[in-house]
Amino acid sequence: MFRISLPEVCSSPLVSKCLKILKNILPREAALQTIGKWCGARNAPGTQDFSPAQKWQLFVSILLGLLGYDVEKLSVLHRILVLHPIHQHKY
């Protein structure tokens, strides 16, 4: 008999709330794609120690990418992530 364990979907309260909301409002397939993309990026090799701000930045990048934005060229994302870091907000 084998036993496996899966990593938790999210340890950040803010990202966790967002994922729950998206799960409730999106069609099932879109919600699963979003959660799958998040889990894949969050648990990629070498990416284990993220601060809450880094988790939020990664989540925003993934979400905007799924919406079709070219995240690398998006100046709004730069303003959100650099000029208004997460520690300034109370969520």
PDB file of N, CA, C and O in Angstrom:
ATOM      1  N   MET A   1       0.843  -1.167   0.000  1.00  0.00           N
ATOM      2  CA  MET A   1       0.000   0.000   0.000  1.00  0.00           C
ATOM      3  C   MET A   1       0.897   1.242   0.000  1.00  0.00           C
ATOM      4  O   MET A   1       1.899   1.300   0.712  1.00  0.00           O
ATOM      5  N   PHE A   2       0.527   2.206  -0.792  1.00  0.00           N
ATOM      6  CA  PHE A   2       1.268   3.459  -0.888  1.00  0.00           C
ATOM      7  C   PHE A   2       0.446   4.585  -0.308  1.00  0.00           C
ATOM      8  O   PHE A   2      -0.784   4.572  -0.346  1.00  0.00           O
ATOM      9  N   ARG A   3       1.144   5.544   0.221  1.00  0.00           N
ATOM     10  CA  ARG A   3       0.476   6.708   0.780  1.00  0.00           C
ATOM     11  C   ARG A   3       1.132   7.947   0.192  1.00  0.00           C
ATOM     12  O   ARG A   3       2.356   8.080   0.213  1.00  0.00           O
ATOM     13  N   ILE A   4       0.327   8.838  -0.323  1.00  0.00           N
ATOM     14  CA  ILE A   4       0.840  10.089  -0.859  1.00  0.00           C
ATOM     15  C   ILE A   4       0.179  11.247  -0.120  1.00  0.00           C
ATOM     16  O   ILE A   4      -0.905  11.112   0.447  1.00  0.00           O
ATOM     17  N   SER A   5       0.844  12.359  -0.144  1.00  0.00           N
ATOM     18  CA  SER A   5       0.237  13.561   0.425  1.00  0.00           C
ATOM     19  C   SER A   5       0.385  14.678  -0.590  1.00  0.00           C
ATOM     20  O   SER A   5       1.414  14.809  -1.254  1.00  0.00           O
ATOM     21  N   LEU A   6      -0.639  15.461  -0.692  1.00  0.00           N
ATOM     22  CA  LEU A   6      -0.645  16.601  -1.592  1.00  0.00           C
ATOM     23  C   LEU A   6      -0.412  17.867  -0.795  1.00  0.00           C
ATOM     24  O   LEU A   6      -0.875  17.978   0.340  1.00  0.00           O
ATOM     25  N   PRO A   7       0.296  18.820  -1.367  1.00  0.00           N
ATOM     26  CA  PRO A   7       0.494  20.079  -0.650  1.00  0.00           C
ATOM     27  C   PRO A   7      -0.839  20.822  -0.545  1.00  0.00           C
ATOM     28  O   PRO A   7      -1.731  20.654  -1.377  1.00  0.00           O
ATOM     29  N   GLU A   8      -0.949  21.637   0.487  1.00  0.00           N
ATOM     30  CA  GLU A   8      -2.173  22.421   0.627  1.00  0.00           C
ATOM     31  C   GLU A   8      -2.300  23.376  -0.559  1.00  0.00           C
ATOM     32  O   GLU A   8      -1.299  23.816  -1.124  1.00  0.00           O
ATOM     33  N   VAL A   9      -3.526  23.685  -0.922  1.00  0.00           N
ATOM     34  CA  VAL A   9      -3.758  24.529  -2.088  1.00  0.00           C
ATOM     35  C   VAL A   9      -3.197  25.921  -1.861  1.00  0.00           C
ATOM     36  O   VAL A   9      -2.609  26.518  -2.762  1.00  0.00           O
ATOM     37  N   CYS A  10      -3.382  26.433  -0.656  1.00  0.00           N
ATOM     38  CA  CYS A  10      -2.909  27.789  -0.398  1.00  0.00           C
ATOM     39  C   CYS A  10      -2.712  28.004   1.093  1.00  0.00           C
ATOM     40  O   CYS A  10      -3.533  27.579   1.905  1.00  0.00           O
ATOM     41  N   SER A  11      -1.625  28.661   1.445  1.00  0.00           N
ATOM     42  CA  SER A  11      -1.383  28.997   2.851  1.00  0.00           C
ATOM     43  C   SER A  11      -1.555  30.493   3.109  1.00  0.00           C
ATOM     44  O   SER A  11      -1.459  30.940   4.251  1.00  0.00           O
ATOM     45  N   SER A  12      -1.806  31.253   2.070  1.00  0.00           N
ATOM     46  CA  SER A  12      -2.026  32.690   2.210  1.00  0.00           C
ATOM     47  C   SER A  12      -3.521  32.957   2.377  1.00  0.00           C
ATOM     48  O   SER A  12      -4.305  32.549   1.521  1.00  0.00           O
ATOM     49  N   PRO A  13      -3.942  33.629   3.453  1.00  0.00           N
ATOM     50  CA  PRO A  13      -5.372  33.892   3.656  1.00  0.00           C
ATOM     51  C   PRO A  13      -6.011  34.689   2.512  1.00  0.00           C
ATOM     52  O   PRO A  13      -7.147  34.417   2.124  1.00  0.00           O
ATOM     53  N   LEU A  14      -5.287  35.663   1.981  1.00  0.00           N
ATOM     54  CA  LEU A  14      -5.839  36.484   0.905  1.00  0.00           C
ATOM     55  C   LEU A  14      -6.048  35.670  -0.372  1.00  0.00           C
ATOM     56  O   LEU A  14      -7.116  35.728  -0.983  1.00  0.00           O
ATOM     57  N   VAL A  15      -5.035  34.921  -0.767  1.00  0.00           N
ATOM     58  CA  VAL A  15      -5.152  34.098  -1.969  1.00  0.00           C
ATOM     59  C   VAL A  15      -6.192  33.006  -1.753  1.00  0.00           C
ATOM     60  O   VAL A  15      -6.948  32.683  -2.669  1.00  0.00           O
ATOM     61  N   SER A  16      -6.238  32.442  -0.566  1.00  0.00           N
ATOM     62  CA  SER A  16      -7.223  31.407  -0.253  1.00  0.00           C
ATOM     63  C   SER A  16      -8.652  31.936  -0.411  1.00  0.00           C
ATOM     64  O   SER A  16      -9.508  31.257  -0.978  1.00  0.00           O
ATOM     65  N   LYS A  17      -8.905  33.142   0.090  1.00  0.00           N
ATOM     66  CA  LYS A  17     -10.238  33.749  -0.051  1.00  0.00           C
ATOM     67  C   LYS A  17     -10.574  33.990  -1.520  1.00  0.00           C
ATOM     68  O   LYS A  17     -11.697  33.743  -1.958  1.00  0.00           O
ATOM     69  N   CYS A  18      -9.600  34.469  -2.266  1.00  0.00           N
ATOM     70  CA  CYS A  18      -9.827  34.719  -3.693  1.00  0.00           C
ATOM     71  C   CYS A  18     -10.137  33.423  -4.438  1.00  0.00           C
ATOM     72  O   CYS A  18     -11.032  33.388  -5.282  1.00  0.00           O
ATOM     73  N   LEU A  19      -9.401  32.366  -4.128  1.00  0.00           N
ATOM     74  CA  LEU A  19      -9.654  31.077  -4.784  1.00  0.00           C
ATOM     75  C   LEU A  19     -11.040  30.550  -4.443  1.00  0.00           C
ATOM     76  O   LEU A  19     -11.723  30.006  -5.311  1.00  0.00           O
ATOM     77  N   LYS A  20     -11.467  30.705  -3.190  1.00  0.00           N
ATOM     78  CA  LYS A  20     -12.806  30.266  -2.794  1.00  0.00           C
ATOM     79  C   LYS A  20     -13.881  31.039  -3.549  1.00  0.00           C
ATOM     80  O   LYS A  20     -14.865  30.458  -4.009  1.00  0.00           O
ATOM     81  N   ILE A  21     -13.693  32.343  -3.675  1.00  0.00           N
ATOM     82  CA  ILE A  21     -14.659  33.174  -4.401  1.00  0.00           C
ATOM     83  C   ILE A  21     -14.702  32.772  -5.868  1.00  0.00           C
ATOM     84  O   ILE A  21     -15.780  32.616  -6.442  1.00  0.00           O
ATOM     85  N   LEU A  22     -13.533  32.606  -6.475  1.00  0.00           N
ATOM     86  CA  LEU A  22     -13.488  32.208  -7.889  1.00  0.00           C
ATOM     87  C   LEU A  22     -14.126  30.844  -8.094  1.00  0.00           C
ATOM     88  O   LEU A  22     -14.795  30.616  -9.102  1.00  0.00           O
ATOM     89  N   LYS A  23     -13.923  29.937  -7.147  1.00  0.00           N
ATOM     90  CA  LYS A  23     -14.525  28.609  -7.231  1.00  0.00           C
ATOM     91  C   LYS A  23     -16.048  28.695  -7.220  1.00  0.00           C
ATOM     92  O   LYS A  23     -16.724  27.901  -7.874  1.00  0.00           O
ATOM     93  N   ASN A  24     -16.589  29.666  -6.471  1.00  0.00           N
ATOM     94  CA  ASN A  24     -18.035  29.813  -6.364  1.00  0.00           C
ATOM     95  C   ASN A  24     -18.665  30.538  -7.545  1.00  0.00           C
ATOM     96  O   ASN A  24     -19.828  30.290  -7.863  1.00  0.00           O
ATOM     97  N   ILE A  25     -17.921  31.431  -8.207  1.00  0.00           N
ATOM     98  CA  ILE A  25     -18.541  32.230  -9.259  1.00  0.00           C
ATOM     99  C   ILE A  25     -18.210  31.758 -10.671  1.00  0.00           C
ATOM    100  O   ILE A  25     -18.970  32.011 -11.605  1.00  0.00           O
ATOM    101  N   LEU A  26     -17.086  31.075 -10.830  1.00  0.00           N
ATOM    102  CA  LEU A  26     -16.685  30.629 -12.167  1.00  0.00           C
ATOM    103  C   LEU A  26     -17.326  29.290 -12.512  1.00  0.00           C
ATOM    104  O   LEU A  26     -17.664  28.510 -11.622  1.00  0.00           O
ATOM    105  N   PRO A  27     -17.490  29.026 -13.799  1.00  0.00           N
ATOM    106  CA  PRO A  27     -17.886  27.676 -14.194  1.00  0.00           C
ATOM    107  C   PRO A  27     -16.839  26.684 -13.688  1.00  0.00           C
ATOM    108  O   PRO A  27     -15.670  27.033 -13.522  1.00  0.00           O
ATOM    109  N   ARG A  28     -17.266  25.457 -13.448  1.00  0.00           N
ATOM    110  CA  ARG A  28     -16.387  24.451 -12.843  1.00  0.00           C
ATOM    111  C   ARG A  28     -15.062  24.295 -13.586  1.00  0.00           C
ATOM    112  O   ARG A  28     -14.002  24.238 -12.962  1.00  0.00           O
ATOM    113  N   GLU A  29     -15.118  24.225 -14.902  1.00  0.00           N
ATOM    114  CA  GLU A  29     -13.901  24.024 -15.686  1.00  0.00           C
ATOM    115  C   GLU A  29     -12.925  25.188 -15.521  1.00  0.00           C
ATOM    116  O   GLU A  29     -11.721  24.972 -15.385  1.00  0.00           O
ATOM    117  N   ALA A  30     -13.431  26.406 -15.531  1.00  0.00           N
ATOM    118  CA  ALA A  30     -12.573  27.584 -15.369  1.00  0.00           C
ATOM    119  C   ALA A  30     -11.989  27.637 -13.953  1.00  0.00           C
ATOM    120  O   ALA A  30     -10.825  27.995 -13.775  1.00  0.00           O
ATOM    121  N   ALA A  31     -12.791  27.282 -12.955  1.00  0.00           N
ATOM    122  CA  ALA A  31     -12.301  27.271 -11.571  1.00  0.00           C
ATOM    123  C   ALA A  31     -11.198  26.235 -11.399  1.00  0.00           C
ATOM    124  O   ALA A  31     -10.180  26.507 -10.763  1.00  0.00           O
ATOM    125  N   LEU A  32     -11.400  25.051 -11.963  1.00  0.00           N
ATOM    126  CA  LEU A  32     -10.374  24.012 -11.864  1.00  0.00           C
ATOM    127  C   LEU A  32      -9.098  24.408 -12.595  1.00  0.00           C
ATOM    128  O   LEU A  32      -7.995  24.106 -12.137  1.00  0.00           O
ATOM    129  N   GLN A  33      -9.246  25.078 -13.724  1.00  0.00           N
ATOM    130  CA  GLN A  33      -8.065  25.547 -14.464  1.00  0.00           C
ATOM    131  C   GLN A  33      -7.302  26.585 -13.634  1.00  0.00           C
ATOM    132  O   GLN A  33      -6.073  26.555 -13.582  1.00  0.00           O
ATOM    133  N   THR A  34      -8.018  27.487 -12.997  1.00  0.00           N
ATOM    134  CA  THR A  34      -7.387  28.517 -12.174  1.00  0.00           C
ATOM    135  C   THR A  34      -6.662  27.900 -10.980  1.00  0.00           C
ATOM    136  O   THR A  34      -5.510  28.236 -10.702  1.00  0.00           O
ATOM    137  N   ILE A  35      -7.337  27.004 -10.283  1.00  0.00           N
ATOM    138  CA  ILE A  35      -6.727  26.356  -9.121  1.00  0.00           C
ATOM    139  C   ILE A  35      -5.543  25.499  -9.554  1.00  0.00           C
ATOM    140  O   ILE A  35      -4.513  25.477  -8.881  1.00  0.00           O
ATOM    141  N   GLY A  36      -5.684  24.802 -10.661  1.00  0.00           N
ATOM    142  CA  GLY A  36      -4.589  23.982 -11.170  1.00  0.00           C
ATOM    143  C   GLY A  36      -3.376  24.806 -11.559  1.00  0.00           C
ATOM    144  O   GLY A  36      -2.239  24.428 -11.276  1.00  0.00           O
ATOM    145  N   LYS A  37      -3.624  25.930 -12.208  1.00  0.00           N
ATOM    146  CA  LYS A  37      -2.522  26.813 -12.590  1.00  0.00           C
ATOM    147  C   LYS A  37      -1.826  27.373 -11.348  1.00  0.00           C
ATOM    148  O   LYS A  37      -0.599  27.454 -11.299  1.00  0.00           O
ATOM    149  N   TRP A  38      -2.623  27.758 -10.342  1.00  0.00           N
ATOM    150  CA  TRP A  38      -2.058  28.264  -9.097  1.00  0.00           C
ATOM    151  C   TRP A  38      -1.206  27.192  -8.414  1.00  0.00           C
ATOM    152  O   TRP A  38      -0.071  27.459  -8.019  1.00  0.00           O
ATOM    153  N   CYS A  39      -1.745  25.994  -8.277  1.00  0.00           N
ATOM    154  CA  CYS A  39      -1.006  24.913  -7.608  1.00  0.00           C
ATOM    155  C   CYS A  39       0.270  24.580  -8.361  1.00  0.00           C
ATOM    156  O   CYS A  39       1.306  24.332  -7.744  1.00  0.00           O
ATOM    157  N   GLY A  40       0.209  24.571  -9.675  1.00  0.00           N
ATOM    158  CA  GLY A  40       1.390  24.283 -10.478  1.00  0.00           C
ATOM    159  C   GLY A  40       2.482  25.322 -10.303  1.00  0.00           C
ATOM    160  O   GLY A  40       3.661  24.983 -10.204  1.00  0.00           O
ATOM    161  N   ALA A  41       2.092  26.581 -10.264  1.00  0.00           N
ATOM    162  CA  ALA A  41       3.073  27.659 -10.102  1.00  0.00           C
ATOM    163  C   ALA A  41       3.584  27.723  -8.668  1.00  0.00           C
ATOM    164  O   ALA A  41       4.777  27.911  -8.433  1.00  0.00           O
ATOM    165  N   ARG A  42       2.685  27.569  -7.728  1.00  0.00           N
ATOM    166  CA  ARG A  42       3.048  27.683  -6.309  1.00  0.00           C
ATOM    167  C   ARG A  42       3.944  26.533  -5.859  1.00  0.00           C
ATOM    168  O   ARG A  42       4.822  26.735  -5.020  1.00  0.00           O
ATOM    169  N   ASN A  43       3.743  25.346  -6.393  1.00  0.00           N
ATOM    170  CA  ASN A  43       4.485  24.174  -5.948  1.00  0.00           C
ATOM    171  C   ASN A  43       5.529  23.719  -6.955  1.00  0.00           C
ATOM    172  O   ASN A  43       5.966  22.568  -6.925  1.00  0.00           O
ATOM    173  N   ALA A  44       5.925  24.611  -7.841  1.00  0.00           N
ATOM    174  CA  ALA A  44       6.976  24.277  -8.802  1.00  0.00           C
ATOM    175  C   ALA A  44       8.288  24.051  -8.052  1.00  0.00           C
ATOM    176  O   ALA A  44       8.495  24.629  -6.985  1.00  0.00           O
ATOM    177  N   PRO A  45       9.163  23.227  -8.590  1.00  0.00           N
ATOM    178  CA  PRO A  45      10.439  22.981  -7.910  1.00  0.00           C
ATOM    179  C   PRO A  45      11.204  24.279  -7.654  1.00  0.00           C
ATOM    180  O   PRO A  45      11.346  25.125  -8.537  1.00  0.00           O
ATOM    181  N   GLY A  46      11.684  24.408  -6.440  1.00  0.00           N
ATOM    182  CA  GLY A  46      12.484  25.570  -6.079  1.00  0.00           C
ATOM    183  C   GLY A  46      11.689  26.762  -5.584  1.00  0.00           C
ATOM    184  O   GLY A  46      12.278  27.792  -5.256  1.00  0.00           O
ATOM    185  N   THR A  47      10.365  26.656  -5.519  1.00  0.00           N
ATOM    186  CA  THR A  47       9.550  27.802  -5.106  1.00  0.00           C
ATOM    187  C   THR A  47       8.755  27.458  -3.846  1.00  0.00           C
ATOM    188  O   THR A  47       7.527  27.394  -3.886  1.00  0.00           O
ATOM    189  N   GLN A  48       9.440  27.241  -2.749  1.00  0.00           N
ATOM    190  CA  GLN A  48       8.750  26.845  -1.530  1.00  0.00           C
ATOM    191  C   GLN A  48       8.604  27.963  -0.507  1.00  0.00           C
ATOM    192  O   GLN A  48       7.629  27.988   0.244  1.00  0.00           O
ATOM    193  N   ASP A  49       9.537  28.867  -0.466  1.00  0.00           N
ATOM    194  CA  ASP A  49       9.528  29.897   0.574  1.00  0.00           C
ATOM    195  C   ASP A  49       9.112  31.249   0.014  1.00  0.00           C
ATOM    196  O   ASP A  49       9.956  32.087  -0.303  1.00  0.00           O
ATOM    197  N   PHE A  50       7.805  31.453  -0.106  1.00  0.00           N
ATOM    198  CA  PHE A  50       7.267  32.717  -0.578  1.00  0.00           C
ATOM    199  C   PHE A  50       6.761  33.519   0.611  1.00  0.00           C
ATOM    200  O   PHE A  50       6.193  32.961   1.550  1.00  0.00           O
ATOM    201  N   SER A  51       6.966  34.816   0.567  1.00  0.00           N
ATOM    202  CA  SER A  51       6.343  35.696   1.550  1.00  0.00           C
ATOM    203  C   SER A  51       4.887  35.890   1.118  1.00  0.00           C
ATOM    204  O   SER A  51       4.549  35.593  -0.028  1.00  0.00           O
ATOM    205  N   PRO A  52       4.025  36.378   1.999  1.00  0.00           N
ATOM    206  CA  PRO A  52       2.646  36.643   1.601  1.00  0.00           C
ATOM    207  C   PRO A  52       2.553  37.593   0.405  1.00  0.00           C
ATOM    208  O   PRO A  52       1.703  37.411  -0.466  1.00  0.00           O
ATOM    209  N   ALA A  53       3.421  38.604   0.359  1.00  0.00           N
ATOM    210  CA  ALA A  53       3.405  39.538  -0.768  1.00  0.00           C
ATOM    211  C   ALA A  53       3.787  38.844  -2.065  1.00  0.00           C
ATOM    212  O   ALA A  53       3.197  39.117  -3.111  1.00  0.00           O
ATOM    213  N   GLN A  54       4.762  37.954  -2.010  1.00  0.00           N
ATOM    214  CA  GLN A  54       5.171  37.222  -3.211  1.00  0.00           C
ATOM    215  C   GLN A  54       4.081  36.263  -3.677  1.00  0.00           C
ATOM    216  O   GLN A  54       3.886  36.081  -4.879  1.00  0.00           O
ATOM    217  N   LYS A  55       3.368  35.648  -2.732  1.00  0.00           N
ATOM    218  CA  LYS A  55       2.252  34.767  -3.100  1.00  0.00           C
ATOM    219  C   LYS A  55       1.163  35.565  -3.816  1.00  0.00           C
ATOM    220  O   LYS A  55       0.605  35.117  -4.818  1.00  0.00           O
ATOM    221  N   TRP A  56       0.874  36.750  -3.290  1.00  0.00           N
ATOM    222  CA  TRP A  56      -0.145  37.591  -3.914  1.00  0.00           C
ATOM    223  C   TRP A  56       0.287  38.023  -5.306  1.00  0.00           C
ATOM    224  O   TRP A  56      -0.516  37.997  -6.239  1.00  0.00           O
ATOM    225  N   GLN A  57       1.535  38.417  -5.456  1.00  0.00           N
ATOM    226  CA  GLN A  57       2.052  38.824  -6.760  1.00  0.00           C
ATOM    227  C   GLN A  57       1.974  37.677  -7.760  1.00  0.00           C
ATOM    228  O   GLN A  57       1.592  37.885  -8.912  1.00  0.00           O
ATOM    229  N   LEU A  58       2.324  36.492  -7.339  1.00  0.00           N
ATOM    230  CA  LEU A  58       2.240  35.320  -8.207  1.00  0.00           C
ATOM    231  C   LEU A  58       0.793  35.046  -8.594  1.00  0.00           C
ATOM    232  O   LEU A  58       0.499  34.759  -9.754  1.00  0.00           O
ATOM    233  N   PHE A  59      -0.112  35.136  -7.619  1.00  0.00           N
ATOM    234  CA  PHE A  59      -1.529  34.892  -7.897  1.00  0.00           C
ATOM    235  C   PHE A  59      -2.090  35.912  -8.884  1.00  0.00           C
ATOM    236  O   PHE A  59      -2.804  35.543  -9.816  1.00  0.00           O
ATOM    237  N   VAL A  60      -1.773  37.185  -8.689  1.00  0.00           N
ATOM    238  CA  VAL A  60      -2.249  38.232  -9.604  1.00  0.00           C
ATOM    239  C   VAL A  60      -1.719  37.988 -11.013  1.00  0.00           C
ATOM    240  O   VAL A  60      -2.454  38.128 -11.991  1.00  0.00           O
ATOM    241  N   SER A  61      -0.459  37.626 -11.114  1.00  0.00           N
ATOM    242  CA  SER A  61       0.140  37.346 -12.428  1.00  0.00           C
ATOM    243  C   SER A  61      -0.556  36.178 -13.110  1.00  0.00           C
ATOM    244  O   SER A  61      -0.844  36.234 -14.305  1.00  0.00           O
ATOM    245  N   ILE A  62      -0.825  35.129 -12.360  1.00  0.00           N
ATOM    246  CA  ILE A  62      -1.508  33.953 -12.922  1.00  0.00           C
ATOM    247  C   ILE A  62      -2.916  34.318 -13.368  1.00  0.00           C
ATOM    248  O   ILE A  62      -3.340  33.960 -14.466  1.00  0.00           O
ATOM    249  N   LEU A  63      -3.627  35.022 -12.520  1.00  0.00           N
ATOM    250  CA  LEU A  63      -5.011  35.387 -12.839  1.00  0.00           C
ATOM    251  C   LEU A  63      -5.078  36.275 -14.082  1.00  0.00           C
ATOM    252  O   LEU A  63      -5.910  36.047 -14.960  1.00  0.00           O
ATOM    253  N   LEU A  64      -4.215  37.277 -14.163  1.00  0.00           N
ATOM    254  CA  LEU A  64      -4.212  38.148 -15.338  1.00  0.00           C
ATOM    255  C   LEU A  64      -3.784  37.385 -16.589  1.00  0.00           C
ATOM    256  O   LEU A  64      -4.295  37.642 -17.679  1.00  0.00           O
ATOM    257  N   GLY A  65      -2.856  36.456 -16.437  1.00  0.00           N
ATOM    258  CA  GLY A  65      -2.448  35.621 -17.566  1.00  0.00           C
ATOM    259  C   GLY A  65      -3.589  34.759 -18.065  1.00  0.00           C
ATOM    260  O   GLY A  65      -3.765  34.600 -19.273  1.00  0.00           O
ATOM    261  N   LEU A  66      -4.371  34.199 -17.145  1.00  0.00           N
ATOM    262  CA  LEU A  66      -5.524  33.390 -17.543  1.00  0.00           C
ATOM    263  C   LEU A  66      -6.605  34.235 -18.221  1.00  0.00           C
ATOM    264  O   LEU A  66      -7.378  33.733 -19.037  1.00  0.00           O
ATOM    265  N   LEU A  67      -6.647  35.506 -17.878  1.00  0.00           N
ATOM    266  CA  LEU A  67      -7.611  36.411 -18.513  1.00  0.00           C
ATOM    267  C   LEU A  67      -7.151  36.880 -19.885  1.00  0.00           C
ATOM    268  O   LEU A  67      -7.885  37.580 -20.582  1.00  0.00           O
ATOM    269  N   GLY A  68      -5.929  36.494 -20.278  1.00  0.00           N
ATOM    270  CA  GLY A  68      -5.455  36.795 -21.611  1.00  0.00           C
ATOM    271  C   GLY A  68      -4.464  37.934 -21.710  1.00  0.00           C
ATOM    272  O   GLY A  68      -4.045  38.295 -22.810  1.00  0.00           O
ATOM    273  N   TYR A  69      -4.086  38.500 -20.596  1.00  0.00           N
ATOM    274  CA  TYR A  69      -3.128  39.596 -20.620  1.00  0.00           C
ATOM    275  C   TYR A  69      -1.709  39.065 -20.806  1.00  0.00           C
ATOM    276  O   TYR A  69      -1.372  37.983 -20.324  1.00  0.00           O
ATOM    277  N   ASP A  70      -0.889  39.829 -21.502  1.00  0.00           N
ATOM    278  CA  ASP A  70       0.531  39.529 -21.604  1.00  0.00           C
ATOM    279  C   ASP A  70       1.175  40.139 -20.366  1.00  0.00           C
ATOM    280  O   ASP A  70       1.514  41.322 -20.342  1.00  0.00           O
ATOM    281  N   VAL A  71       1.335  39.320 -19.353  1.00  0.00           N
ATOM    282  CA  VAL A  71       1.755  39.794 -18.042  1.00  0.00           C
ATOM    283  C   VAL A  71       3.123  40.465 -18.087  1.00  0.00           C
ATOM    284  O   VAL A  71       3.379  41.403 -17.332  1.00  0.00           O
ATOM    285  N   GLU A  72       3.988  40.001 -18.953  1.00  0.00           N
ATOM    286  CA  GLU A  72       5.331  40.580 -19.044  1.00  0.00           C
ATOM    287  C   GLU A  72       5.296  42.039 -19.501  1.00  0.00           C
ATOM    288  O   GLU A  72       6.172  42.825 -19.140  1.00  0.00           O
ATOM    289  N   LYS A  73       4.293  42.397 -20.288  1.00  0.00           N
ATOM    290  CA  LYS A  73       4.219  43.749 -20.844  1.00  0.00           C
ATOM    291  C   LYS A  73       3.189  44.629 -20.139  1.00  0.00           C
ATOM    292  O   LYS A  73       2.956  45.761 -20.562  1.00  0.00           O
ATOM    293  N   LEU A  74       2.595  44.148 -19.113  1.00  0.00           N
ATOM    294  CA  LEU A  74       1.492  44.854 -18.472  1.00  0.00           C
ATOM    295  C   LEU A  74       2.011  45.861 -17.455  1.00  0.00           C
ATOM    296  O   LEU A  74       2.507  45.473 -16.397  1.00  0.00           O
ATOM    297  N   SER A  75       1.903  47.134 -17.760  1.00  0.00           N
ATOM    298  CA  SER A  75       2.411  48.173 -16.857  1.00  0.00           C
ATOM    299  C   SER A  75       1.538  48.306 -15.608  1.00  0.00           C
ATOM    300  O   SER A  75       2.037  48.702 -14.554  1.00  0.00           O
ATOM    301  N   VAL A  76       0.252  47.985 -15.706  1.00  0.00           N
ATOM    302  CA  VAL A  76      -0.633  48.069 -14.546  1.00  0.00           C
ATOM    303  C   VAL A  76      -0.171  47.085 -13.481  1.00  0.00           C
ATOM    304  O   VAL A  76      -0.171  47.404 -12.292  1.00  0.00           O
ATOM    305  N   LEU A  77       0.217  45.905 -13.903  1.00  0.00           N
ATOM    306  CA  LEU A  77       0.703  44.904 -12.961  1.00  0.00           C
ATOM    307  C   LEU A  77       1.952  45.415 -12.241  1.00  0.00           C
ATOM    308  O   LEU A  77       2.112  45.206 -11.038  1.00  0.00           O
ATOM    309  N   HIS A  78       2.816  46.070 -12.969  1.00  0.00           N
ATOM    310  CA  HIS A  78       4.016  46.638 -12.353  1.00  0.00           C
ATOM    311  C   HIS A  78       3.638  47.656 -11.283  1.00  0.00           C
ATOM    312  O   HIS A  78       4.220  47.667 -10.198  1.00  0.00           O
ATOM    313  N   ARG A  79       2.673  48.501 -11.587  1.00  0.00           N
ATOM    314  CA  ARG A  79       2.253  49.508 -10.601  1.00  0.00           C
ATOM    315  C   ARG A  79       1.642  48.850  -9.379  1.00  0.00           C
ATOM    316  O   ARG A  79       1.890  49.287  -8.255  1.00  0.00           O
ATOM    317  N   ILE A  80       0.846  47.807  -9.577  1.00  0.00           N
ATOM    318  CA  ILE A  80       0.212  47.116  -8.449  1.00  0.00           C
ATOM    319  C   ILE A  80       1.264  46.453  -7.574  1.00  0.00           C
ATOM    320  O   ILE A  80       1.226  46.565  -6.349  1.00  0.00           O
ATOM    321  N   LEU A  81       2.192  45.770  -8.204  1.00  0.00           N
ATOM    322  CA  LEU A  81       3.140  44.954  -7.457  1.00  0.00           C
ATOM    323  C   LEU A  81       4.298  45.744  -6.873  1.00  0.00           C
ATOM    324  O   LEU A  81       4.793  45.400  -5.799  1.00  0.00           O
ATOM    325  N   VAL A  82       4.738  46.782  -7.545  1.00  0.00           N
ATOM    326  CA  VAL A  82       5.909  47.510  -7.088  1.00  0.00           C
ATOM    327  C   VAL A  82       5.534  48.761  -6.301  1.00  0.00           C
ATOM    328  O   VAL A  82       6.092  49.008  -5.232  1.00  0.00           O
ATOM    329  N   LEU A  83       4.609  49.539  -6.809  1.00  0.00           N
ATOM    330  CA  LEU A  83       4.282  50.802  -6.165  1.00  0.00           C
ATOM    331  C   LEU A  83       3.328  50.646  -4.987  1.00  0.00           C
ATOM    332  O   LEU A  83       3.301  51.498  -4.099  1.00  0.00           O
ATOM    333  N   HIS A  84       2.539  49.561  -4.968  1.00  0.00           N
ATOM    334  CA  HIS A  84       1.571  49.333  -3.889  1.00  0.00           C
ATOM    335  C   HIS A  84       1.734  47.913  -3.365  1.00  0.00           C
ATOM    336  O   HIS A  84       0.876  47.066  -3.613  1.00  0.00           O
ATOM    337  N   PRO A  85       2.806  47.638  -2.655  1.00  0.00           N
ATOM    338  CA  PRO A  85       3.007  46.283  -2.155  1.00  0.00           C
ATOM    339  C   PRO A  85       1.907  45.868  -1.193  1.00  0.00           C
ATOM    340  O   PRO A  85       1.228  46.711  -0.607  1.00  0.00           O
ATOM    341  N   ILE A  86       1.740  44.585  -1.037  1.00  0.00           N
ATOM    342  CA  ILE A  86       0.644  44.015  -0.265  1.00  0.00           C
ATOM    343  C   ILE A  86       0.654  44.442   1.199  1.00  0.00           C
ATOM    344  O   ILE A  86      -0.409  44.534   1.813  1.00  0.00           O
ATOM    345  N   HIS A  87       1.818  44.701   1.769  1.00  0.00           N
ATOM    346  CA  HIS A  87       1.864  45.037   3.196  1.00  0.00           C
ATOM    347  C   HIS A  87       1.203  46.367   3.525  1.00  0.00           C
ATOM    348  O   HIS A  87       0.974  46.659   4.698  1.00  0.00           O
ATOM    349  N   GLN A  88       0.891  47.179   2.523  1.00  0.00           N
ATOM    350  CA  GLN A  88       0.226  48.451   2.766  1.00  0.00           C
ATOM    351  C   GLN A  88      -1.289  48.288   2.890  1.00  0.00           C
ATOM    352  O   GLN A  88      -1.972  49.187   3.380  1.00  0.00           O
ATOM    353  N   HIS A  89      -1.811  47.153   2.451  1.00  0.00           N
ATOM    354  CA  HIS A  89      -3.256  46.928   2.456  1.00  0.00           C
ATOM    355  C   HIS A  89      -3.651  46.049   3.632  1.00  0.00           C
ATOM    356  O   HIS A  89      -2.866  45.220   4.093  1.00  0.00           O
ATOM    357  N   LYS A  90      -4.859  46.237   4.106  1.00  0.00           N
ATOM    358  CA  LYS A  90      -5.388  45.395   5.182  1.00  0.00           C
ATOM    359  C   LYS A  90      -6.500  44.545   4.577  1.00  0.00           C
ATOM    360  O   LYS A  90      -7.563  45.051   4.219  1.00  0.00           O
ATOM    361  N   TYR A  91      -6.235  43.256   4.472  1.00  0.00           N
ATOM    362  CA  TYR A  91      -7.234  42.330   3.910  1.00  0.00           C
ATOM    363  C   TYR A  91      -7.723  41.407   4.978  1.00  0.00           C
ATOM    364  O   TYR A  91      -8.567  40.551   4.714  1.00  0.00           O
TER     365      TYR A  91
END
